[in-house]
Amino acid sequence: MKNFKMLVNANDKTGHINREIYGHFSEHLGRCIYGGIYVGEDSSIPNIHGIRKDVIEAFKQIKMPVLRWPGGCFADEYHWKDGIGDKSTRKKMVNTNWGGVVEDNSFGTHEFMELCELVGCEPYIAGNVGSGTVQEMAEWIEYMTFDGISPMSELRKKNGREKPWKLKYFGIGNENWGCGGNMRPEYYLDQYRQYQSYCKNYSGNELFKVACGPGGGGEDWYNWTQVLMKNLNPDQAQGISFHAYNVPNWVDKGSSTEFDANDYYTILNLANYVDVMLTRHTEIMNRYDPDNKIGLIMDEWGNWFNVEPGTNPGFLYQQNTMRDAIVAAMQLNIFNRHCKRVIMANIAQVVNVLQAIILTEGEKLVKTPTYHVFDMFKAHQDAECVYCHTDNENCCGGKSVPMISSSASVKDGVMTITLANCSIDDDAELSCDICNFDAKEVKAHILTEDVHACNTFDDPEKVTIKPHDVKLENSKLTVKLPACSVVEITLN
């Protein structure tokens, strides 16, 4: 048992935690959309206009704030007019990025926007810069948001939607340094400035325009951020994206379920390095935007391993263990602490792909350990982040993996503290002084199991949230953190 001291000061507010930091990402990739979210109206699986009811309820349970769609690399090959109108006449296409399968476009704009309405989350749409046109993007926005008389609004009405939707978040391109066109930052900057000029605000709808930002750390990526920030103003872009996956080796990414201690700490080291990358990109953004008018959006993040044996390599289907839960807790705590600049983060991906929160197989649905972390952390949404410091130590020699990950927030008279013991060997006891917060009662919940534990279709409740013991006396909180555990503490 290792002992740690911690201090939380409710009066020292460090930023507002936008609820969108707890966002998600869905792409036409593998079984994320088809079979995962959408099964069609004729399916025996309970659905609303083809959208799975169990998925809707699971999304609502964690108060999903925002959902990004249709990609990903797919976005820069997606032509939105192929996904509207009668499903029997929609164009089919080959999904060249993900498995070479046929995309029948039965899930398009109307279906996605209905999904967001059913869940109660903000839609975040990624527009096609790589293979699209300015006109195509402009007409898509007009189709979705214009309440007057025009060719696009009339087309929308013809397709069954009389009133326009509200659309806030709109990304202008995706990974345009890679699958979105292999562009240089200077070239993308010019493309972005042109495209955004035609992304209009119709009928009281105000777009929050997101430019394609960097894809990691390193001088090339910091230069990409600098090129954008030096040449864009807050009227042209309200956010820039940032993508960073935890991948130990792009040639052999390793197994999601079979790994040793070194593999475990290697992934946690990569996850923790996101803190360094966010700090560096934030420093550049602060230089050109000291008033924080342009937000940093973690469009895509999470663990990326080899696919499960026997599955399509292009579908990126992987199992989800307590290792993934620890990483999710670490990174969400990091995003909380960076909330002054980081205004949104979307884990990749929401169903059946990469570090998914949900796995489906036919009518069966499994909530992964990562899902339970989002459930435990949801009280941070729209709260004020407050000072939270732990006298820490690395839990693995040679790698930067703090043993205790933490963040704290206050909202409506309730303090939430989220913790993770990242060690797989040592239990911890935490003694925390709570300053400037008169707590009357305290409760805690825990997620803990063997590091390899996962929820399967045969054993869907293997890893679940359970009540946990915690003590509060004279503004001092004491709690035990078993090895490989995530704990949520609520003080009222």
N, C-alpha and C positions, 0 to 999 in steps of 0.2 A: 504493500500500500504506500503510495507516494502522496505527500501533502502539499497543497498549493493554497496561496492566498490570492484573493481577488477583491477588487474594489469597483463598485458601481455608484456613480453620482448622477442622480436624476436631474439636478440643476444644470449639468454641463451637457447641453444638447449639441450634437455634432452634425445634425442634418435631418431631413425628412425622408423616411423610407417610403418611396412611391410603391403603391401596391403592385405596380407593373414589374417590380424586381422579381416577383414570384410568377413570372409569365412562362409561356410554353410555345413550342414550335412544332408545326405539322407540315409535312411535305408529301408530295405524291412520290413516295419511296416505299418499296416493299409493301407491307400490310399496315402501314400507318393509316391511310385513308380507307382503302377498300378492305373490308373485313375487320378493320380496327375501329374506325369511327363510323363508316358508312357501309351498310349491307344491302341497301335497296328496299323499296317499299314492299316487295313481294317476299321478303325474307321471313322465315318463321321466328327469327330472333326479334323480340319486342323492339319496335322502332317508331320514330316519328318522322314521317316522310323519308324513310330510309336511314335515318340517323339513330344509332343504337341508344336505347333508353338508359341502359346501365352505364354507358360511357358518360352520358349527360349528367347523371346523378353523381358519378364519381368526380367529374370536373366541378360540379357545384359544391361538393363536400369540402374541397380544398380552397373554395372561393377563387377559382381561376380568374385572374384579372384581365389577361390579354392572351390572344392566340395568333401566332404568325403563320401565314400561308401565302402562296402554294409551294414555296421553297425559300432557301436552298437552290441548288444548281438547277432544279426543275423550273424555277421561276423565270430564268432567262432563256428558256425554250417554250414557255407557256404563252399561248395566244388566247386571250380571255373569251373571244367571240366563239371559239370552238366549244366552250363549256356553258353555253346558254341555249334556251329554247327547248324544243321537244327532244327528249333524250334519244329517241329512236333515230333522229337525224343528225345528232352531234358527230363531229368529225372524230375519227380515231387517229391516234398518233403513236409513234414508238418512243418510249421513255429511254432515250439513249444514255442517260446518266446512270440509271438505276435498273440494271438487269435486262435491258432490252425488251421489256414486256410491252404489250399493247395497252395504251391508256385510252379508255373509251369516253372520257370527259363527262361521265354521268354525275360526277361531283364537281360543280363549278361555283360561280359567284353566288347564285341564289342559295345553293345548298350550304355553302360556307357561312354566309351571312345569317341564315336561319340557325345554324349551329351556334353561332355566337349569341344570337338572341335567346335561344333556349338555355344556354349556360349562364348568360348574364355577363359576358366578358366583352372587352373591346376587340374588334377585329384589327389585325395588323397585316396589311397586304404588301407583298413584295412585287414591284413592277418589273417588266422586262426591258432592260437596256441592252443586254448582250445580243439578242437576235430580233428585238422589237423595233418599233418606230416611235417617234415623238407623238404622231397622230394617234397610234394605237393606245398609248398610255393616257393621253389626254381624253380620248373618248371613253376609256374605262372609268375614269373618275367622273366624267359627266354622266355616264350610264348609272353609276351608283348613287350620286349625290344631288343631281339637278332636279328641282321641283317645278320647272317650267315646261315650255313646249320646245322640243328640239328633237332631231332624229334619234339621239341616244335615249332620251327620256321616254319617247314614244315606243322605242324598241323594248325598254324595260317593262313598260306597261303591257305591251303585247305579250311579254313572257310571264305575266302574272303578278308583277309587283307595282302597285299603283303609286305608292309614296316612296321617295328615296330613302336610303339608309343613312345613318350617321356613320361617317368614317373619319377617324382621327389619324391613326398612324399609317403612313404610306412610305415604303422603302423604294428608293429609286435605284434599282439594280441590286444584285447580290454577288458577293465575291468577284467583283469585276476585275480583280487582279489575277483571278484563276479561271474557274469554270464559267464565269460571267463575261469572258472576252479577252483574258490575258492582257489587260491594259496596264499601261504605266500610270502612276498617280496623276501626272499632268494631263494625260489624255482623258482619263476618267473625269477629272475635274471639269474639263471643257464640256464633256458629254453631260455631266450632271447639271451644270449651269444652264445648258440648253433645255434639257428635259424638264427640270423643275420650273422653268419659266411658263410651261404650258400645263402645269398641275394647278388648276384653278380652284378657288373656294366658291362653291355654288350654294345658293339658298340657305345661307347662314352656317353652312358646314365649313369648319376650319381645319385644314390639313396640317399635320405635324410631319414635316418632310424629313426623311432619314437618308443621309448619304452613306454610301458604302465605305466603311473605314477599314482599319488594318486587320490582319489575320494572325496576330500574335505579337511576341516581343522581338527584339533585334533591330538593328539600325535601319534596315529597309522598311520595316513596319513603322518605326517611329518617324521616319521621313514621310511615309504616306500620311500619317496624321498631321504632320507639320504642313505639308502641301495643301491639304484640305483647310486646315484652320487658318492658314495665312491668307487664303484666297476666297473664303466663304464668309458671309455675314449671317446673323440670326434671321434675317428676312428670307434668305435662300435655303437655309438648313437649320432645323431645330434640334437635330440629333445626328450623330455619326455612329455607325455600327462597329462592333468589335467581335471577332470570332476567335475562340481559343479552346481547342480540345485537349484532353489529357490522353496522349498517345505515347507509349513508351518507345515504340519503334514502328515506323510506317510500313516496313517490309513485313514484320511479324508482330502484330499488335498484342499477342498473348491471349490467353483464355480468360473469359469472364468469370469462370467458376473454379478453374484449377490453377492455383498460384501459390507461391511461397511468401515468406515474410519480406524478402527482398523485392519481389514483384509488388507487394502491397505498399511498401514504403516508397517505391519508385513512383507509383501513381499519385500517392498523397503529396510527394515532393512537387510533382507537376501541378497538382491542384493548388498547392500553396503558392507556387510561383506566379499564379494569376494576380496575387496581391502586388507583386513587384511590377508586373506589366501594367496593371491599372494605375499604379502610382506614376510610372513614367509617362504614360499617355496623358494622364491628368495634368502632369506638370507642363506638358506641351500645350494642352488646351487652356490652362490657366494663363499662359503667356499671352495668348491672343484673345482670350475670352475670360477676363478676370471676374466678370459678373455672373458666370455660369448660365449664360443664355442658351448655350448649345449643350445638350446632354450626351452622355456616353451610353450607348445601348449594347449590352452583351447579347447580341442576336442569337448566338449559338455557343453553347458550352456543355461540357460533360465528358464522361469517359467513353472511349472508343476502343473496343476490343475486336478480336476475330469473331466472325459469325459463329453461331452454334453449329456443330457438326451436322451435316445432312441438309442444311438450309441453303437457299440461293445466296451466293456471295454478294450479289447486288442488292439484297434486301436488308442487309445490316441488322439482322435480328440477333440480339444477345440477351442472355439471362442477367439478372440483377441481384446482387448480394449485399450483405452488410458492408462490404468494402465500398459499394456505390453509395450507400446511405451515409457513410462517414464523409465521403467526398462531397456529397450534396450539402451536408451540414456545414462543412468547412467553407465551401464556396459561397453559400448563402450568407454565412456570417461575414465573409469578406465583402460581399456586395453591400450588406447593411452598413459596414464601416465606411464604405466608399460612397455612401448615398448622396453626398453633396454633389457629386458629378455623375455617378451611375444612376440613371433614372429608370432603366428597364433591363431585365435579363430573361432570356428564354432558353430553357434547357432543351437539349436535342436528344430524342424527340418524344412526343407525347404518348404515342401508342406503338408498340411492336418494333421500334427502331432505336438503336443505340441505347442511351441510358433512359429507357422508357419508364414512365410512372405507371403504365398499365400494359399488361400483356393479354391478348385474347386468342382463343382457339375455338372456332365455331361459336356456340352460345356461351362458352365459359369466359370468365373475366377474372384476372388476378391483379391485385394491387401490390406493386413491388415495394421493397424497403425504401426506395427513393420516394415513392408516393407518400409513405407515412411521414417522411421528413417534411415534405411540403405541408402535410396536415398539421404537424406539430409546430411549424414555423409561421402559420398563416396569421397569427395575432400581430406579427410585425407589420402587416400591410397597413400603410397610411399612418404609422406611428412615428414618434420622434426618436431617432437614435440618440442614445446617451452614452456618456463615457463609461467604458468597461475595460478594465485592465487586469490581467492575470500575471503573477510572477511565474513565468513559464520555463520549460526546458524542452529541448528536442527529444522526441521519443525514439529516434533511430540515429545512431552515430553515422556521420558522413552525409546525412541528408537533412534538408531544412523542413522538418515536420514538427511543428509545435505540438506537444502532447495534448494541451487543452485548447480547443477552438471555442470562441465565445463572441457573443454580441448581446446587447440589451436595448430595449426601447420602452417608451411610455406612451400610452394612449388611453384617454377617457378614465384616468385614475387607476389604470392597471399597468404594472410593469411586467414585461416578458423578458426572460433571460434564456437564451438557447446555448447549449454546450455540447461539445463532443469530446470524448476521450479517444484520441487517435491511436493510442498504444494498443497492440494486440496481446501484450504480456502483462502490463501493470495496471492494477486498479488505482484509483485516485480518490482522495478526500479533499473537497474544496471548502474553504472557509471564506465567506464573502461578506464584506462590510457594505451595507446598503445605506447610502448617504442621501439626505434630503428627500426621503420618501417614507411616509408613515404607514408601513404595511401592517394590516390587522390579521391577515390570514395568508397562507401560502399553500400551494399544491404543486405537484410535479408529475410528469409522465416520462417514460423511458422507452427507448427502442434499443434492444440489445440481444445479441445471439452470437454464435460462432461466426467468425469473419466470413466463412464460406456459405453461410446459411442463406437460402433464398426461398421465395414463395413459388410453388409450382401449381399446376392445375390439379394435381393429386393431393397437394398439401398447401392450400392457399393461405393458411393462417400461421405458418411456421414463424414468420417474423411479423409481430404486431406491436402496437402501442399498448403499454400497460401502466397502471399507477405506480408511482415511485415515492419512497420515503424522503422527506426533506424536513429540516428543522429551522425555525426562525425564533430567535430570542434576542431581545435588545438590539434590534436592527442588524443582527449578525445571522447570516444564513449558512447552514452546514448541509452538505449533500455528498453522497458517495457516488462516484462515477466508475462503474465496472469497465474493464478493458473492452474496447470496441463498443462504445455506447453513445447514443444521442439522448440528451435530456432537455426537456422544456420545463421551465419553472415560471409559475404565475403568482404574482404578489398583488393583493388587493388592499 
